Amino acid sequence: MAKPKTKKVSEDEDVMKVSKQTKKIKKDKSESPERMQRYVKPHKPAIVKYVTEETPVGGYTKEQFEEFNRIKEDIITLTAKDLKNELARNHQPITGRKDELVDRVADGRLLGAIPKCPSCLYGYLHFDKDTGIYHCPGSYQEDHFARCGKNYNMDQIKREPWNL
């Protein structure tokens, strides 16, 4: 089994190893303080594309993309807890890394809250900024996962007002 690629960052803390399969943090206190290092998995930031036309045929227009980035710069200093609270007030998923939460809040402030799937009524719609397509993977209902798999265009889904 191949060893996961990691990036070494020097610190005066316990050695932290991030397992690729379980994503659990394990502490290793056996090393001396001089050799203590933190291992961090590198991740690529999400790249958001936009269309050059004025009408949104897929993803953001140029003006929407610029406003999206401006909103992101304003809210990047908020804590994850504040971002999750804002997402919860607007009935949006609150899981994910901080950069995903920032993207979700900026998108909501720009375009509004994404409603639940109109087909299955339970699933959270996922919005693809590159294509402008909403996708419902499904949801847990009672004791099993019900797969939906429906796709919707931007004109088929009406976003709800965003509550700050």
Legacy VTK file of the C-alpha trace (Angstrom):
# vtk DataFile Version 3.0
C-alpha trace
ASCII
DATASET POLYDATA
POINTS 164 float
0.000 0.000 0.000
1.407 3.364 -1.029
2.235 5.887 1.629
0.129 9.095 1.370
1.968 12.193 0.172
2.469 14.717 2.944
4.065 18.113 3.313
6.317 18.728 6.324
5.850 21.906 8.349
8.192 22.585 11.281
6.560 23.389 14.624
7.286 22.980 18.334
4.286 20.732 18.942
3.550 17.051 18.968
3.975 15.234 15.685
0.631 15.088 13.930
0.096 12.473 11.263
-2.982 12.650 9.098
-4.085 9.279 7.788
-5.320 9.416 4.193
-7.871 6.643 4.637
-9.449 7.589 7.992
-8.531 11.302 8.135
-7.992 10.909 11.876
-5.194 12.775 13.631
-2.744 10.665 15.591
-0.247 12.099 18.052
3.262 10.693 18.272
5.104 11.907 21.393
8.080 9.564 21.031
10.296 11.985 19.088
12.551 14.587 20.661
11.461 18.277 20.599
14.144 19.107 18.004
12.690 16.601 15.538
9.026 17.300 16.101
7.203 18.176 12.890
3.600 18.337 11.728
2.551 16.435 8.637
-0.197 18.151 6.662
-1.901 16.796 3.550
-1.674 19.395 0.778
-4.973 20.320 -0.862
-5.770 22.308 -3.951
-8.088 25.306 -3.571
-11.284 25.185 -5.592
-11.053 27.011 -8.894
-14.228 28.837 -9.855
-14.677 29.629 -13.537
-17.098 32.082 -15.031
-18.632 32.640 -18.431
-17.764 35.757 -20.383
-21.278 36.524 -21.678
-23.634 38.760 -19.720
-26.320 36.059 -19.489
-25.604 33.128 -17.157
-25.573 30.135 -19.522
-23.482 28.199 -17.014
-21.830 29.174 -13.770
-21.306 32.824 -12.848
-21.246 35.833 -15.128
-18.083 37.939 -14.984
-19.739 40.506 -12.669
-21.095 37.763 -10.398
-17.650 36.136 -10.258
-16.006 39.429 -9.238
-18.683 40.028 -6.583
-18.258 36.417 -5.363
-14.525 36.975 -4.831
-15.169 40.325 -3.110
-17.609 38.650 -0.691
-15.098 35.857 -0.036
-12.422 38.407 0.897
-14.833 40.034 3.356
-15.890 36.818 5.122
-12.597 34.901 5.140
-11.838 36.362 8.583
-15.006 34.889 10.122
-14.604 31.788 12.264
-15.902 28.412 11.117
-18.492 28.590 13.894
-19.838 31.923 12.563
-19.963 30.531 9.016
-21.801 27.417 10.186
-24.302 29.528 12.124
-25.049 31.593 9.013
-25.440 28.440 6.917
-27.749 26.886 9.526
-29.954 30.017 9.569
-30.403 29.548 5.818
-30.983 25.754 5.971
-27.784 24.902 4.098
-25.312 22.034 4.765
-22.864 22.985 7.540
-20.204 20.326 6.994
-16.870 20.778 5.245
-13.548 22.557 5.517
-13.443 26.280 6.177
-12.727 27.147 2.536
-15.818 25.152 1.502
-17.905 26.969 4.124
-16.612 30.344 2.897
-17.509 29.414 -0.702
-20.987 28.267 0.361
-21.699 31.455 2.366
-20.346 33.723 -0.423
-22.468 31.895 -3.002
-25.531 32.207 -0.763
-24.999 35.911 -0.138
-24.595 36.461 -3.875
-27.378 34.302 -5.346
-29.520 33.268 -2.352
-30.147 30.047 -0.433
-30.369 26.820 -2.416
-33.690 25.060 -1.718
-34.077 21.319 -1.077
-34.606 19.018 -4.060
-38.082 19.496 -5.570
-38.168 15.844 -6.647
-37.256 13.913 -3.483
-38.008 16.849 -1.078
-35.197 15.869 1.315
-31.868 16.065 -0.526
-29.579 19.089 -0.513
-28.925 20.314 -4.029
-25.260 20.768 -4.989
-24.530 23.704 -7.310
-21.715 23.357 -9.851
-20.372 26.875 -10.447
-18.667 25.862 -13.701
-21.739 24.467 -15.448
-24.627 26.102 -13.592
-26.182 22.678 -12.923
-27.833 21.666 -9.645
-27.491 17.978 -8.690
-29.282 16.037 -5.940
-27.307 13.014 -4.725
-30.173 11.880 -2.458
-30.750 11.792 1.284
-31.190 9.554 4.312
-34.821 8.644 4.866
-35.673 6.664 7.999
-33.085 3.848 7.993
-31.660 3.895 4.455
-30.139 6.189 1.855
-32.518 7.074 -0.968
-30.626 7.997 -4.135
-32.236 10.770 -6.197
-29.706 11.721 -8.899
-31.825 14.468 -10.493
-30.173 17.381 -12.300
-31.656 20.858 -12.738
-30.656 23.913 -14.777
-30.276 27.353 -13.200
-33.640 28.484 -14.568
-35.452 25.489 -13.019
-34.430 26.278 -9.421
-35.539 29.471 -7.697
-33.225 30.470 -4.884
-34.625 31.762 -1.631
-33.577 35.069 0.029
-30.402 34.828 2.154
-30.663 35.708 5.863
-27.568 37.434 7.287
LINES 1 165
164 0 1 2 3 4 5 6 7 8 9 10 11 12 13 14 15 16 17 18 19 20 21 22 23 24 25 26 27 28 29 30 31 32 33 34 35 36 37 38 39 40 41 42 43 44 45 46 47 48 49 50 51 52 53 54 55 56 57 58 59 60 61 62 63 64 65 66 67 68 69 70 71 72 73 74 75 76 77 78 79 80 81 82 83 84 85 86 87 88 89 90 91 92 93 94 95 96 97 98 99 100 101 102 103 104 105 106 107 108 109 110 111 112 113 114 115 116 117 118 119 120 121 122 123 124 125 126 127 128 129 130 131 132 133 134 135 136 137 138 139 140 141 142 143 144 145 146 147 148 149 150 151 152 153 154 155 156 157 158 159 160 161 162 163
